[in-house]
Amino acid sequence: MIDQRAIEEHIRGILTALGDDPDREGLKDTPKRVAQMYAEVFEGMNYTNHEIAEMFGKTFEEGFELHPDESGRVVVMKDIDMFSYCEHHMALMYDMKATVAYVPKGKVIGLSKIARVCDMVGRRLQLQEKIGRDIADIMTEITGSEDVAVTLEACHSCVTARGIKKTNTKTFTAELRGQFRTDPAMQFYLK
């Protein structure tokens, strides 16, 4: 679990190390506010991928039978807003859009659950590539489908606000599995 008390102490130390007075009026409650914010934005660090799959694993099977002669059934949810923080600089990954697609194998997941999975996975310190892999792993566990794709596009403040300072730069990543990896026609759904 996230130790908010320890975060408060460390933020206080960071403010002092920056040459500021953590007891001045504007900063008095900053360590507590930052600790509360970190508990919220890093909530996903409290859970494994399996635990997230259990949390949001509600599926619907009744009335959704796949017939052997049917093909081409795909569920795609696009433009899922999310954010995360990179593990290298603890910098914000923002304006992040996720697309999650899967081929149902006799059951479907509620659409809001897909967005909730994305949100919880984003609430960790990590790399964008790992976000896509984690979402795909969870979707596979929930749906039983090996045909899963996750694409992510995001701005990284470690690129836009510091270092190279390229403000219009976006990073695109794709985690393609099963048919999405082997059948180029399936990639049409990700555009």
C-alpha positions in Angstrom: 0.0 0.0 0.0 1.0 3.6 -0.6 2.6 5.1 2.5 1.2 8.7 2.5 3.0 9.7 5.7 6.4 8.7 4.2 5.6 10.7 1.0 4.8 13.8 3.1 8.1 13.5 4.9 10.0 13.1 1.6 8.2 16.0 -0.1 9.0 18.2 2.8 12.7 17.2 2.4 12.5 17.9 -1.4 11.1 21.4 -0.7 14.0 22.0 1.7 16.5 20.6 -0.8 15.1 23.0 -3.5 16.0 25.9 -1.1 12.4 26.7 -0.1 10.8 26.8 3.4 8.2 24.0 3.7 6.7 26.0 6.7 5.9 29.1 4.7 2.2 29.9 4.1 2.0 28.7 0.5 3.8 25.4 1.2 2.5 24.4 4.6 0.0 21.9 3.4 1.9 20.9 0.2 3.4 17.7 1.5 0.0 16.4 2.6 -1.6 17.5 -0.7 1.1 15.8 -2.8 0.8 12.6 -0.7 -3.0 12.6 -1.3 -2.4 13.2 -5.0 0.2 10.4 -5.2 -2.2 8.0 -3.5 -4.8 8.8 -6.2 -2.6 8.9 -9.3 -0.6 5.9 -8.4 -3.5 3.7 -7.1 -2.8 1.1 -9.7 0.5 0.3 -7.9 -1.6 -1.4 -5.2 -2.8 -4.1 -7.6 -1.3 -6.8 -9.8 -2.6 -7.4 -13.3 -4.5 -10.4 -12.0 -6.2 -8.4 -9.3 -7.2 -5.7 -11.8 -8.6 -8.5 -14.0 -10.6 -9.8 -11.0 -11.9 -6.2 -10.2 -13.1 -5.5 -13.7 -13.7 -9.0 -15.0 -17.5 -8.9 -15.4 -18.3 -10.6 -18.7 -21.5 -11.4 -20.5 -21.9 -14.9 -22.1 -25.7 -15.3 -22.3 -27.0 -14.7 -25.8 -23.5 -14.3 -27.3 -22.7 -17.6 -28.9 -19.9 -17.8 -31.5 -20.7 -20.1 -34.3 -17.8 -21.8 -36.1 -18.7 -20.4 -39.5 -18.7 -16.9 -38.2 -15.7 -14.7 -38.4 -14.9 -11.0 -38.3 -16.4 -10.3 -34.9 -14.3 -7.6 -33.3 -14.9 -5.3 -30.3 -13.0 -2.1 -30.6 -13.0 0.8 -28.1 -11.1 3.9 -29.3 -10.0 7.2 -27.8 -10.0 6.1 -24.2 -8.5 9.1 -22.3 -5.9 8.2 -19.7 -2.6 9.4 -18.2 0.4 7.9 -16.5 3.8 8.7 -15.1 7.0 7.5 -16.6 9.3 5.6 -14.3 12.5 7.3 -15.5 11.6 10.9 -14.5 8.3 10.5 -12.7 7.1 12.8 -15.5 3.5 13.0 -16.7 2.4 11.1 -19.8 -0.6 13.2 -20.9 -3.1 13.5 -23.7 -2.9 9.7 -23.8 -5.4 7.9 -26.0 -5.8 4.2 -25.9 -7.5 1.9 -28.4 -8.3 -1.6 -27.1 -9.6 -4.3 -29.5 -10.3 -8.0 -29.1 -12.0 -10.9 -30.9 -14.7 -12.3 -28.5 -14.4 -16.0 -27.6 -17.9 -16.7 -26.5 -18.1 -13.8 -24.1 -17.7 -10.0 -24.0 -16.6 -7.6 -21.3 -18.7 -4.6 -20.4 -17.4 -1.5 -22.3 -17.0 0.6 -19.2 -14.7 -2.1 -17.8 -12.3 -1.7 -20.7 -11.9 1.9 -19.8 -11.5 1.1 -16.1 -8.8 -1.4 -16.9 -6.9 1.3 -18.9 -7.3 3.8 -16.1 -6.1 1.5 -13.4 -3.1 0.3 -15.4 -2.2 3.9 -16.2 -2.0 4.7 -12.5 1.5 3.2 -12.1 5.1 4.3 -12.6 6.0 2.6 -15.8 6.8 2.9 -19.5 4.2 3.4 -22.2 5.2 0.1 -23.8 4.5 -1.7 -20.5 1.1 0.0 -20.2 0.0 -1.6 -23.5 1.4 -5.0 -22.5 -0.4 -4.9 -19.1 -3.7 -3.9 -20.6 -3.4 -6.7 -23.2 -2.5 -9.3 -20.5 -5.6 -8.2 -18.4 -7.9 -8.2 -21.5 -6.7 -11.7 -22.4 -7.3 -13.0 -18.8 -10.8 -11.5 -18.7 -12.0 -12.4 -22.1 -10.1 -15.6 -22.8 -9.2 -14.2 -26.2 -5.6 -14.4 -27.5 -6.6 -12.0 -30.2 -6.0 -8.7 -28.4 -4.6 -5.3 -29.5 -3.8 -2.2 -27.6 -2.5 1.0 -29.1 -1.4 4.1 -27.2 -0.5 7.6 -28.2 0.7 10.1 -25.7 2.7 13.2 -25.0 5.5 12.8 -22.5 6.4 15.8 -20.3 10.0 14.4 -20.0 10.2 15.2 -23.7 8.0 18.3 -24.1 8.8 20.3 -20.9 12.4 19.4 -20.2 15.5 18.0 -21.9 14.9 18.2 -25.7 11.7 20.3 -25.2 9.9 19.1 -28.4 6.4 20.3 -27.5 4.5 18.7 -30.4 6.0 15.2 -30.0 3.8 12.2 -29.5 4.8 8.6 -28.9 2.8 5.7 -30.4 3.1 2.1 -29.2 1.2 -1.0 -30.2 0.8 -4.3 -28.5 -0.5 -6.7 -31.2 -1.4 -10.3 -30.4 -3.0 -13.3 -32.2 -4.9 -12.3 -35.4 -4.0 -8.6 -34.9 -0.3 -9.5 -35.2 -0.6 -12.1 -38.0 -3.5 -10.7 -40.2 -2.8 -7.2 -41.6 -6.5 -6.8 -42.4 -7.2 -6.9 -38.6 -5.1 -3.9 -38.1 -7.7 -1.9 -40.1 -9.8 -1.8 -36.9 -7.0 0.0 -35.0 -7.0 3.1 -37.3 
